[in-house]
Amino acid sequence: MPPLFHPTTVNGPFDDPGVYVDFLYERRAILFDLGDTTPLPPRKILRISDIFVSHTHVDHFIGFDRVLRICLGREKRLRLYGPPGFTDQVAHRLAGYTWNLVESYPTDFTVEATELTPGGGARTVEFRCRRQFAPENERWGRIAGGVILDEESFRVRVAFLDHGTPCLAFALEEKQHVNIRKNRLAEMGLPTGEWLRELKKAILRGARDDLPFRVWWREGGTVRERTYPLGELRERLAGIAPGQRVVYVTDAGLTPENGARIKELAREADYLFIETTFLHAEEERARQRSHLTARQAGELAREAGAARVVPFHFSPKYRGMEEMLRKELEEALF
């Protein structure tokens, strides 16, 4: 079966950082960083369920207002995650507008903001449209193993990096990937359809083999169905493979601590999106600005064993010299 996650950068390599990850067969996406979102049409914005913000420098957070404007008037909950102080920053952004008419809206768009701490704490605050986005329902929790979002088929893990301010790196991890053998489908006389997604979910959550599972499809305007024990479908149709890993790393100079955390997070990643801000000839400037050079990004990716490396966040000073950055990174990969 095709991969579940389809990640793409939001902007060009010299523009605001951000990666949009679409979920195959689901009307859902997630977003890493919230810089300029102009290239994303409203239909893509409305698919987003979760946004993971590395830090709140302007090029990583200025897109909040556009996302807010597009989502207003929708019955939608949008979850955001960020570094220490993030919930208050979201509150201040929302408080910058006048909301005197929203009580009459037929929908109640809700923003849920969670700030993370290096010690494993998590503070969550809700902001509801009909309540004029006043902060409410504050709660504190703990995260274990760096996992900040844990769902049936995937999880998101965080690592704290140093950018002169706490900066978060993220890994999106599919727990397992269920491959459906299409030749076996044909042998059983079964069509593809929505039921396959439900089958994969049942397999991933470890449902028992004797569970009756309904297979259904439409044929000539009529709903057809058959029922099988889940174990039979699992044995005949499904193959289990390691899940995808998509890792996002930006705005962190190469210190021993940052390097170790990046390599651990990016270990065997299928996709590693990693900032490539300076040429290595400007290593000292990169250190002062707490950014990576192209060579450093390539070396970290090589040591982590990442399968595919996507560089981004190039310094504007290199416009017209993009290939020099890419070449330096590629040479460090081998």
FENLINTA-V135584 format. One record per residue. PHI is phi in degrees with one decimal (NA if undefined). PSI is psi as a letter, one per 20 degrees, with the letter a starting at -180 (999 if undefined). D_LAST is the distance of its C-alpha to the last C-alpha in Angstrom with 1 decimal. Layout:
PHI:PSI:D_LAST
PHI:PSI:D_LAST
This chain:
NA:q:30.3
-63.4:q:28.2
-64.1:q:26.2
-73.3:g:28.5
-97.1:p:26.5
-127.2:n:25.7
-90.6:q:24.0
-144.7:q:24.0
-69.8:q:24.0
-76.6:g:27.6
-123.9:r:27.2
-69.5:r:25.1
-65.9:i:22.2
-94.7:i:24.8
-104.0:a:27.4
-57.7:p:28.3
-68.5:q:25.7
164.4:q:26.4
-130.8:p:25.3
-101.4:p:27.9
-117.1:o:27.6
-87.8:q:30.1
-102.6:p:31.3
-62.5:p:32.0
67.0:j:35.7
-129.8:q:36.7
-86.0:m:38.2
-152.4:q:35.9
-151.8:r:32.9
-128.2:r:31.4
-133.4:p:30.1
-100.0:o:27.7
72.9:q:29.2
-132.3:l:32.3
-81.0:b:31.9
-62.9:o:33.3
-105.7:j:34.0
-53.7:h:35.8
-65.8:i:33.4
-89.0:o:34.3
-68.5:q:37.6
-52.5:h:40.3
-61.6:h:39.8
-77.4:h:36.2
-58.5:g:37.3
-70.9:i:40.1
-77.8:i:37.7
-70.4:p:36.0
-103.0:h:37.2
-141.8:p:35.0
-125.5:p:33.3
-112.9:o:30.9
-102.2:p:31.1
-66.2:g:28.6
-167.1:r:31.2
-109.5:k:34.0
-60.1:q:33.1
-57.2:h:34.6
-75.9:i:31.6
-113.7:i:30.9
-141.2:i:34.5
-68.8:i:36.6
-77.3:i:36.4
-57.0:g:38.6
-64.7:h:41.8
-66.7:g:40.8
-62.6:g:39.9
-57.8:g:43.1
-63.1:g:45.2
-68.3:h:43.9
-83.1:i:44.5
-56.8:p:48.0
84.9:j:50.6
-108.5:q:48.5
-84.2:n:49.0
-148.7:q:45.6
-115.0:p:43.9
-114.0:p:40.7
-102.2:p:38.8
-122.1:q:36.8
-131.0:p:34.8
-157.2:a:34.0
-80.1:a:34.0
-52.3:p:37.1
86.4:i:40.0
-65.9:g:38.7
-63.0:h:41.9
-67.1:h:44.1
-66.3:h:41.9
-62.7:g:42.3
-59.6:g:46.0
-65.2:h:46.4
-62.2:g:44.7
-67.8:h:47.1
-73.0:i:50.1
-76.3:i:49.6
-118.3:r:51.2
-96.4:p:54.8
-121.1:k:55.1
-72.5:i:58.9
-107.3:i:58.9
-75.5:i:56.3
-60.3:h:58.8
-90.8:i:60.1
-64.4:q:56.8
-75.5:i:56.9
-122.1:r:53.4
-130.5:m:51.9
-55.9:p:48.3
-126.8:p:46.8
-103.4:p:43.9
-117.1:o:42.7
-109.5:p:40.7
-124.6:p:39.0
-105.1:q:37.8
-110.0:q:35.6
-120.3:q:35.9
-58.4:h:33.5
-81.4:j:36.2
97.0:j:35.9
-87.4:q:38.9
-144.4:p:39.2
-108.7:p:42.1
-117.9:p:42.9
-133.1:q:45.5
-103.6:q:46.8
-135.6:o:48.1
-104.9:p:50.3
-55.8:g:51.4
-66.1:i:55.1
-102.3:k:55.2
58.0:k:54.1
57.7:k:50.7
-72.0:p:52.3
-65.0:p:50.1
-155.5:r:51.3
54.3:l:50.6
-66.8:p:48.5
-148.6:q:47.0
-115.5:q:44.7
-145.4:a:42.4
-125.3:q:39.7
-113.2:q:36.2
-116.0:p:34.8
64.3:k:31.2
76.0:j:30.2
-83.8:o:31.4
-105.0:i:33.3
-144.6:p:33.9
-134.3:o:34.6
-118.1:a:35.8
-59.2:g:36.5
-108.4:i:33.3
-153.7:r:30.8
-139.8:r:30.4
-123.1:p:28.9
-114.3:q:27.6
-120.9:q:27.4
-131.8:p:25.8
-90.6:p:27.5
-116.7:r:25.5
-108.5:p:27.0
-126.8:k:27.4
80.4:i:30.6
-147.6:q:32.0
-57.8:p:30.9
-132.0:p:28.2
-98.6:p:27.3
-110.9:q:24.1
-132.1:q:24.6
-127.9:p:23.5
-95.4:o:25.3
-122.7:o:25.5
-74.7:p:27.3
-66.7:g:29.2
-151.5:q:29.1
-114.4:p:28.8
-97.0:o:31.9
-94.4:p:31.4
-98.1:p:34.8
-82.5:o:35.4
-66.3:h:37.1
-65.6:h:38.6
-70.5:h:40.4
-57.4:g:41.7
-61.6:g:43.3
-61.5:h:44.8
-87.2:i:46.4
69.5:k:47.6
-110.9:p:45.9
-87.3:r:44.5
-74.2:r:41.6
163.3:a:42.6
-58.1:h:42.7
-61.9:h:43.7
-65.7:h:40.2
-64.4:g:38.8
-67.1:h:41.6
-62.8:g:40.9
-62.5:h:37.3
-62.1:g:38.6
-64.0:h:41.1
-66.1:g:38.6
-67.4:h:36.2
-86.4:j:39.1
75.4:k:40.2
-60.5:q:43.6
-69.2:q:45.8
-64.3:h:46.0
-86.1:j:49.7
-67.5:p:49.3
-66.7:p:50.9
-121.3:p:48.4
-88.6:p:49.7
-103.6:p:48.0
-137.7:q:49.4
-161.2:r:49.1
-101.8:p:51.3
-142.9:o:53.0
60.0:k:55.5
82.6:i:56.1
-111.9:q:56.7
-83.9:p:54.6
-102.7:q:53.9
-154.7:q:52.8
-138.7:q:52.4
-124.8:p:51.8
-130.4:q:49.7
-63.4:p:48.9
-56.3:h:45.5
-60.9:h:44.5
-66.0:g:45.2
-65.1:h:43.1
-61.6:g:40.2
-69.9:g:40.5
-85.9:h:41.0
-110.9:h:38.8
-107.8:q:36.0
-124.8:p:32.7
-102.1:p:30.9
-129.5:q:27.1
-57.5:q:24.9
-78.4:r:25.2
-70.2:q:22.8
-133.2:p:21.3
-117.8:p:20.9
-118.4:p:19.9
-125.2:o:21.0
-132.4:p:20.2
-151.8:q:21.8
57.0:m:23.6
-155.5:o:22.5
-70.4:r:21.6
-85.5:n:19.3
-98.8:r:21.9
-55.5:g:21.6
-67.5:g:23.5
-61.4:g:21.7
-59.8:g:18.2
-63.9:g:19.6
-70.9:h:21.3
-64.0:g:18.5
-65.1:h:16.2
-66.0:g:19.3
-66.3:h:20.3
-90.2:j:16.9
-55.0:p:16.4
58.1:k:15.5
-65.6:q:16.5
-74.5:h:16.9
-129.7:p:16.8
-120.8:o:15.7
-90.7:o:17.5
-137.9:p:16.6
-62.9:q:18.3
-138.9:m:16.6
-85.7:h:19.8
-127.6:q:19.3
-72.5:q:17.3
-68.1:i:16.3
-60.5:h:19.2
-108.5:k:21.4
-56.6:g:20.1
-66.1:g:23.7
-62.7:g:24.9
-60.9:g:22.3
-63.4:g:23.6
-64.0:h:27.2
-90.0:i:26.7
58.7:l:24.8
-130.3:r:21.8
-95.2:q:18.0
-88.4:r:16.2
-61.8:g:13.3
-63.7:g:11.0
-62.1:g:12.7
-61.5:g:12.4
-65.1:g:8.6
-65.2:g:8.6
-62.5:g:11.4
-64.0:g:10.1
-63.8:g:7.2
-67.8:h:10.1
-81.3:i:12.5
74.2:k:10.9
-68.0:p:11.9
-77.6:h:12.1
-135.9:p:12.7
-116.6:p:12.3
-118.1:o:15.2
-80.8:q:15.6
-158.2:a:19.2
60.8:l:21.9
-75.8:q:21.2
-62.5:p:23.8
-58.4:h:26.6
-64.1:i:26.5
-97.8:j:23.5
-56.2:p:25.5
88.7:i:25.0
-125.3:k:21.6
-54.9:g:19.6
-64.9:h:17.1
-65.4:g:16.3
-64.5:g:15.3
-64.1:g:13.3
-65.2:g:11.5
-64.1:g:10.8
-62.7:g:9.4
-62.6:h:7.2
-65.3:h:5.9
-76.2:i:5.5
-75.6:i:3.8
-121.6:999:0.0
